[in-house]
Amino acid sequence: MVLDCAIIGGGPAGLTAGLYTTRGGLENVTMFEKGMPGGQIMNSSEIENYPGVTGEISGMDLMIPWPQQCQKFGLKHEMADITRVSKNGDIFTIHKEDGSTTDAHSVILGTGSHPRRAGFTGEDEFFGRGVSTCATCDGFFYKGKEVAVIGGGDTALEETLHLAKICAKVYLVHRRDTFRAAPNTIERIKRTENIELVLNSVPDEVYGDNMGVTGLRVKNNNGELRDIEIPGVFTFVGNDVNNQTLIQEDGSFLCDMNKAGEVIVDISMSTSVAGLYATGDMRIAAPKQVVSAAGDGAVAALQVISYVDEKLNA
């Protein structure tokens, strides 16, 4: 059986695409997600800017109802790791890690992104042993202790505020003296007594012993070094696109990409390949917000409905 649509990725974009395609009349739609649906936002400790949701809510609490709603209209979820998407003629082939394949008339990509490494000495060596990219996952281990956060965007500041509720003190290390975050978030940071701003500084080295991290050395714009004795370092310095499924056997990409590895799409989420759509964090100019990813999924799904209908009834 050839699927009407294969959705790769189970984050906000993929789930919304699944909701709209199935509710819109497509009967054979499968969402491929190797783990629990919900996406990277599941790791966020607090969501304040999702429309209609008031009060404090975690990313996990926000996303839990989404799969059930989608499956109500017939969306199927297959737990599979997709290694590649290829196209032969008018049919796409979905290649799975176990060697099996599934064919589809159309594909919606929503594989998102993953946290970027900051690139300082010791980061890789101590990753998972004191260096983390998830405050929600690992913050509890540092209850009552001091930690550092690297970054200056919305995510870095929001996770700093979360850690400040758990930890004795949080050092916020940022390479500039201004932040790239929402003004109200910045004000909250400045008002929180157990957050120390370490500005115009970058991480030089994280160091430790067999047990894990024992300190972070930072360097300011004047080249001066400062050692901060802490057992935990959290990095939030952006994300890299998960575009591996688009890499073909000859090393080329299935569709047009920009230099940053993001998928080039038009306003309808269409790529350079007919029937292939890209949504959420992996597309060009992505705002990297849950509500935007969900909107992308809806737009792509509406395009798929028209594309498949025209293709099967031509």
SULQUIQUI-V244947 format. One record per residue. N is the residue number from 1. PSI is psi in whole degrees, -180 to 180 (NA if undefined). OMEGA is omega in radians with two decimals (* if undefined). NEAR is the number of other ideal C-beta (glycine too) atoms within 12 Angstrom. Layout:
# SULQUIQUI-V244947
<<N;PSI;OMEGA;NEAR> <N;PSI;OMEGA;NEAR>>
This chain:
# SULQUIQUI-V244947
<<1;136;3.08;14> <2;125;3.13;26> <3;147;2.98;35> <4;-42;-3.13;37> <5;135;3.00;51> <6;126;3.11;49> <7;122;-3.10;54> <8;109;-3.12;51> <9;135;-3.05;50> <10;32;3.06;45> <11;-166;-3.13;48> <12;-39;3.13;43> <13;-49;-3.12;53> <14;-42;3.13;52> <15;-42;3.11;48> <16;-39;3.07;44> <17;-40;3.11;52> <18;-40;3.11;50> <19;-47;-3.05;36> <20;-37;3.14;38> <21;-44;-3.10;46> <22;-43;3.11;32> <23;-24;3.13;23> <24;-1;3.01;28> <25;-9;3.10;21> <26;131;-3.01;37> <27;-28;-3.07;23> <28;83;-3.14;26> <29;127;3.11;42> <30;133;3.04;39> <31;124;-3.14;48> <32;118;3.13;43> <33;123;-3.01;35> <34;-18;3.14;22> <35;-155;3.12;19> <36;132;3.12;18> <37;153;3.12;40> <38;-36;3.08;35> <39;-174;-3.05;42> <40;-27;-3.11;39> <41;-18;3.12;42> <42;-22;-3.13;30> <43;-6;-3.10;34> <44;137;-3.07;37> <45;-27;-3.07;33> <46;131;3.08;33> <47;124;-3.13;31> <48;-14;-2.94;26> <49;24;3.05;24> <50;123;-3.05;26> <51;134;3.08;14> <52;-10;3.14;12> <53;111;-3.11;19> <54;159;-3.11;10> <55;-180;-3.13;12> <56;131;3.09;18> <57;139;3.12;22> <58;164;3.10;25> <59;-38;3.13;34> <60;-44;3.14;24> <61;-35;3.12;21> <62;-41;-2.97;32> <63;-20;-3.05;34> <64;-42;-3.10;18> <65;-16;-3.00;18> <66;-50;-3.12;38> <67;-41;-3.13;30> <68;-41;3.12;17> <69;-43;-3.13;21> <70;-44;-3.10;35> <71;-22;3.09;22> <72;-31;-3.11;14> <73;6;3.01;23> <74;5;3.10;24> <75;132;3.08;41> <76;142;3.11;30> <77;120;3.07;28> <78;122;3.12;27> <79;98;-3.11;19> <80;145;3.07;28> <81;114;-3.10;23> <82;123;-3.10;39> <83;-28;-3.09;25> <84;148;2.98;32> <85;125;3.12;42> <86;170;-3.14;30> <87;132;3.09;28> <88;109;-3.04;15> <89;-124;3.14;13> <90;-1;-3.03;21> <91;134;3.05;25> <92;147;3.05;43> <93;128;3.13;28> <94;114;-3.09;39> <95;128;-3.10;32> <96;160;-3.09;23> <97;-30;-3.12;17> <98;2;3.10;15> <99;-13;3.13;11> <100;165;-3.12;16> <101;159;3.03;24> <102;138;3.14;34> <103;151;-3.12;26> <104;150;3.08;42> <105;-27;-3.13;37> <106;161;-3.13;46> <107;134;2.98;55> <108;121;-3.13;62> <109;132;3.09;55> <110;50;-3.03;51> <111;-4;2.98;44> <112;-146;-3.08;44> <113;174;3.11;32> <114;154;-3.09;22> <115;135;3.13;33> <116;144;3.04;24> <117;144;-3.11;26> <118;-29;3.04;35> <119;16;3.13;18> <120;162;-3.11;29> <121;132;3.11;21> <122;-9;-3.08;28> <123;-49;-3.14;31> <124;-40;-3.10;15> <125;-39;-3.07;21> <126;11;3.12;31> <127;126;-3.07;25> <128;-5;3.11;18> <129;36;-3.12;24> <130;-19;3.03;32> <131;130;-3.05;38> <132;159;3.04;36> <133;17;-3.10;35> <134;101;3.13;31> <135;-35;3.12;41> <136;-40;-3.11;30> <137;-43;-2.91;25> <138;-7;-3.09;32> <139;-36;-3.09;31> <140;-32;-3.10;20> <141;-14;-3.08;24> <142;25;3.13;31> <143;127;3.13;17> <144;4;-3.13;17> <145;176;3.10;27> <146;141;3.13;28> <147;171;3.06;44> <148;148;3.04;48> <149;134;3.11;49> <150;122;3.10;45> <151;168;-3.11;38> <152;11;3.12;35> <153;-174;-3.12;30> <154;-47;-3.10;30> <155;-45;-3.13;41> <156;-44;-3.10;40> <157;-39;3.12;39> <158;-40;3.13;39> <159;-29;3.04;44> <160;-44;3.11;46> <161;-39;3.10;36> <162;-46;-3.12;39> <163;-33;-3.13;44> <164;-24;3.10;34> <165;-20;-3.05;25> <166;-42;-2.97;27> <167;159;3.11;34> <168;-37;-3.14;21> <169;147;3.10;28> <170;124;3.04;39> <171;119;3.14;36> <172;108;-3.06;46> <173;122;-3.12;41> <174;141;-3.05;37> <175;-14;3.11;27> <176;-179;3.06;21> <177;6;3.04;14> <178;158;-3.09;15> <179;152;3.07;31> <180;61;-3.06;20> <181;171;3.13;28> <182;138;-3.09;20> <183;-40;-3.12;14> <184;-31;3.08;17> <185;-41;3.11;29> <186;-42;3.14;27> <187;-39;3.11;15> <188;-39;3.09;25> <189;-47;-3.08;34> <190;-27;-3.11;21> <191;-13;-3.07;13> <192;116;-2.96;23> <193;-33;-3.07;12> <194;22;3.01;23> <195;123;3.07;34> <196;126;3.12;28> <197;125;3.07;28> <198;87;-2.96;35> <199;167;-3.10;21> <200;39;-3.07;20> <201;152;3.10;31> <202;153;3.08;31> <203;132;3.12;41> <204;-41;-3.13;29> <205;139;2.93;27> <206;136;-3.06;41> <207;167;-3.11;27> <208;-155;-3.14;26> <209;-163;-3.11;15> <210;-22;-3.13;10> <211;-21;-3.12;10> <212;-161;-3.07;26> <213;139;3.03;37> <214;-14;3.14;25> <215;165;3.11;29> <216;130;3.06;42> <217;126;3.13;29> <218;154;-3.14;36> <219;129;3.13;23> <220;-179;-3.06;21> <221;-19;3.11;15> <222;2;3.14;9> <223;4;-3.14;12> <224;139;-3.11;15> <225;146;3.07;17> <226;132;3.09;25> <227;129;3.10;20> <228;116;-3.10;33> <229;108;-3.11;21> <230;154;3.11;38> <231;-5;-3.06;33> <232;138;3.11;45> <233;128;3.13;51> <234;129;-3.11;49> <235;132;3.09;43> <236;82;-3.02;41> <237;31;3.11;29> <238;-175;-3.06;26> <239;154;3.02;31> <240;144;-3.06;22> <241;138;3.04;35> <242;86;-3.07;33> <243;13;-3.03;36> <244;-32;-3.09;27> <245;-16;-3.12;39> <246;-7;-3.12;37> <247;124;-3.10;23> <248;174;-3.07;22> <249;-29;-3.14;12> <250;5;3.11;9> <251;-9;3.12;10> <252;168;3.06;13> <253;149;-3.13;31> <254;-34;-3.11;35> <255;177;-3.11;36> <256;137;-3.14;23> <257;162;3.00;26> <258;-178;-3.06;21> <259;-23;3.14;9> <260;1;3.14;20> <261;14;3.11;27> <262;149;-3.10;32> <263;130;3.10;45> <264;122;3.13;29> <265;163;3.00;33> <266;-169;-3.05;19> <267;-17;3.13;14> <268;9;-3.12;23> <269;14;3.11;42> <270;138;3.06;31> <271;-172;3.12;36> <272;-7;3.13;21> <273;125;-3.12;28> <274;131;3.11;23> <275;-2;-3.13;37> <276;127;-3.08;42> <277;146;-3.14;51> <278;139;-3.01;53> <279;164;3.01;49> <280;-149;-3.01;50> <281;-22;-3.02;42> <282;-11;-3.11;47> <283;164;3.10;47> <284;149;3.05;29> <285;32;-3.13;20> <286;130;3.10;32> <287;-16;3.14;20> <288;47;3.08;32> <289;148;-3.12;27> <290;-47;-3.08;37> <291;-35;3.12;23> <292;-42;3.10;27> <293;-42;3.11;43> <294;-41;3.10;36> <295;-42;3.08;27> <296;-43;-3.13;45> <297;-40;3.13;46> <298;-44;3.14;33> <299;-48;-3.14;32> <300;-41;-3.12;48> <301;-42;3.12;44> <302;-37;3.08;31> <303;-40;-3.14;36> <304;-43;3.13;45> <305;-46;3.12;30> <306;-42;-3.11;25> <307;-48;-3.11;34> <308;-41;3.13;35> <309;-44;-3.13;21> <310;-39;-3.12;16> <311;-43;-3.06;23> <312;-18;-3.10;21> <313;18;3.14;9> <314;NA;*;9>>
